[in-house]
Structures are given as C-alpha cells and as structure tokens.
Amino acid sequence: MSVTTENVNIALEEIKKKSKPRKFTQTIDVAINLKELDLNQPQNRLNAEITLPHPIKDVKICVIAQGDLALRAEKAGADKIIDKEELGRLGSDRKSAKKIAKIFDYFIVGIDLMPNVGRFLGPVLGPLGKMPLAPPKGAGIINPKSDLTAILEKYKKTIRFRMKKNPVILTAIGNEKMEPKEIFENLQVLMNYLEEILEKGLRNIKSIFIKATMSSPVKINLR
C-alpha cells in the first residue's frame, strides 16, 4: 500500500474544484483512518511530532527556560521567553495562561523546569495537545547544552498529531499555495513514520482523505 504523486495531485485538483476562493491561505489537512489497532493499549494512541521537508506556515514558539538557556533562546529568535518567575505567576492566572497557550504553536522547556510546566501550564497545554514532548516522540524538552538555533529551525517545519478515542490521525501537511510536489513529500514523510511505528506498518491504514480548510474531504486512492 502506498501513496503516489499522481494520486495526490488528482486529489488536490479535486479540492480546487470544490473550494471557493478565500481571503486567507487555506491549510491542506490529512485524515488517515487506521484499522486493526487496539486503542486500549497506550502505545497505540499515537502522540508525536514529525519534522517535514517543507514548512506549512509561520509558527510561534515559546521557550520556557532560565539563565543561560533563556539568553540563548532569545538570541536564537524564540518568539517569547518564559522564566521560572513568570511561570509561577501563570499558575495563579488561568486567564493569562490560556491566552499564551492559544497564541503559541509550540512550547519548548528546559528539563529543569518541566515539573513546573506540568504543574502550572499542564491544565491548559494538555487539552490543546501542546505539552512539550521528550525524545523520541518530540524535541520539546531540552538540556542546558541544547542547540537552540537548530531546535527552533526544526520546529518551523514540525507537525504534531495526537490520537484520542478514535483510530484516526488528523494533521496539516501543507497549504494551498504550496506546490503539489511539496505537499506530496510532506505526506510521504508522515507515511514513512507510520510505516515504522505501526504494528502492521501501512497495512494498518484503512483510508486517507485530504481537504482544504473550507472544502469537503477528498479520498486519495491507495495502491
């Protein structure tokens, strides 16, 4: 079972026909329906980050750190730095914590502050699927010697998905201004990941649909 460039192109053309012009750039989303997967087993409820070859959108990244790590994060171009003191304040200001959780796409935290993040921001980041992930699932929990420049660049091309009650993966793989080849290559990276992580590889995939933000879904024919 595989996805071909031709079949992705056919689906993208169908989306163009179904989608009216909008005043914003629509995201191209994918829904991968899985089968023969026992979600009662925690390891089957996938929660991971994947770095794509082509960025989808501009992302906002917040780094939670102190000392030298915070200084290097600022120099590397993080959109916001939260230190230990501010983190504590957010713990007693739920409204501000929720606002920050919605503004930023990714949160990267120094390993020494991770317990504080779980305590003070966990209640707002958790439901949004934005809690930092440690390797191998993600790269959001870092040590004092981490290369912040490389990590921030990585997150500019990262997608994250999380399965809950249903055996389906929902995530973005592109936008309507990207070349079809770029969207296909992003999808292929996701497929390669699933082939490695799923118990039966691609045989666990039942069907794949893609859609633009405001369009109806289109099924991709699998070979």
N, C-alpha and C positions, 0 to 999 in steps of 0.2 A: 504494500500500500504506500502510495506516495502522492505528493502534490507537484504538479508540473507548472512551468512558467505559462504554458498555453492555457491551462485551466484557470489559473489565477487571473490572467488577462481577460478571459471570457467573462469571469465573474465581475471584474472591475468595470468592464464595458456595460454590463447589465445594471450595475449600480448607478452609473452615469445616466442611463436612460430613466431610471426610477427616481432619481434625486433631483429636485429643483435647485436652482442656484440660490445660495445663501450669502448673507453678509459677513460670514465668518468662514474660516477654513475648517472643514469637517474632518473629523478623525475617521480613519478606517479601522474598524474593530473586528475582531475574530471571536467566534464562539466554537470551541472544539468540544463536541459531545463524546463522552467516554462510555465504555461498556465493560462488563465483567470486572468491575472494580469495587471492592468492598470498602465503603467509606466508614465502616465501623472500626477499621484499622487505621490508627492515626497516621501511619506512614503513607497512606493512600490519599490523605487530604492535603494535596499539594499547596505549599505556600513558599514561593520562591521569587527571586529576581534573576533576570536574564539580560545580559548586555547584547544589544543588537548592533549590526554593522552600520545602520543608518538612523540618526536621531529623528524623532517624530515631532517633537515640539520643544519650545524653550521650557525648561523646568526650573523651579525654585528649590534651592537646597539649604536646609538649616543644619548647622553643626553645633552640637552640644558638647562643650569642652571647656577646659580651664588651663591656665598657664600657657606654656609654650605651644601646646597643641592648638589652643584657641587663636593665638597670634598667627600661627602658620595657616590656619584655616581662613582667617581674614585675608592674609596675603595671597592665598590661592584663589580667592574670589568667591567664597561662600556668601550666599545672599543674606544670611543672618547668623550671628553667633549668640548662643545662649550659654551663660556661665552658671556655675553652681548656685550662686545667689539668686539669679533671675529664675532659675528652675524651681527653687523653693517658693518664690513668690507665686509662680504659676500654679503651684499645688493648692494654693488657697484662693485662687482667682480663676474659677472654672470658665467664666465667660472669655477671658483673655486666652486661656489655654485652648479653648475650642476654636477661637479665631485663628490662632497660629497653626493649629492642626489643619485647618482648611486652606490656609494660604500656601503652605509649602508642600511640595510633592514628595520630598524625601527628607528623612531625618537621619543624620549620622552622629554617633555618640562615642566619646572616649570611653573605653571599657571601665574606667574607674567611676564614671557617673551613671552607668547603666542601671544600677539598683535604684538610683534617684529618679531616673526616667520612668522606670516601671511603676514607681510609687506615685509620682506627681503628674506624669503625662500619659501613663498607660491607659487610664479610663477614657481618654479622648482619642489617642492614637490607635488603640486596639480595634475599636469598632470600624475605623476607616481603613484598616489594613496598612497602617503606616508605622508600626513599631519597627525599630531597626532590627535587621536580621544579621546574625553572625554567620561566618563561613561554615559549611559550604552553601547554605541557602542564599546568602547575600553577603554584602560587604559593608554593612552599616554600623558594625561595632568594631572600633579601631583601637590600636595600641598607640602609645606615645611616639613611636618612631614611624608611623604610617606616612606614606607619601600622599599628602592631601591633594596635591595638584592632580595626580593620577586618579585618585578616587573620585574627585569632583568631575573629571572628564568622563570617567566610566559611567557615572550616574546620569550624565546628559544623554546617554544612549541606552538607558536601562528601562525595562518594563517590569512590573510586578503583578503577579496574579495569586489569588487565594481561593481555594475550593472550600465550600462550607457543607451544605446539606446535599447539594446536587452534583452529580458527576459531570461537570462542565467547566471549562476554562474560558474565562472572559477577559480579554485584554486588548489593548491597542497594538496595531502592527504598522501603522503609517498614517498619512493624511492625504487628502485629495490632490494636493499639489506635488506630491512625490511621484517619481517615475514608477511605472508598474514593476520594473525590474528591481527597484529598491524595496518595494513592498513585498515582492516575492522572496527576496533574500532575507528580509526580516522574518517572514513566516517560516522560511526554511530553517533558520536558527532555532526558532521555537520548536519546530518539529523534531529537529535533531536532539534537542534537550529531552523531549518527551520520549523519544525512542530509547534514550539511555536510562531514564528514570522510571518509566512504567514497567510493571512486571512482565507484560507481554509485548512491550515496545509499541510499535504503531498498530499492532493488532487490537490494542485496547481502544483505538479510536473508532467511533461509530459514524460520525459525520462532522463536516466542517462548514460553517457559514461565515460570510463576511458581510459587512454593511458599513455605510457611512453614518455619521451621527444622526441624520434625519431621514435616512432611507430605510426601506424594508430589507430584511436579510436575503442574501443570495447564496445558494448552496454551491460549494466547489466540488466538482466531480473528482473522485479519487481513483487512482489506478492501482 
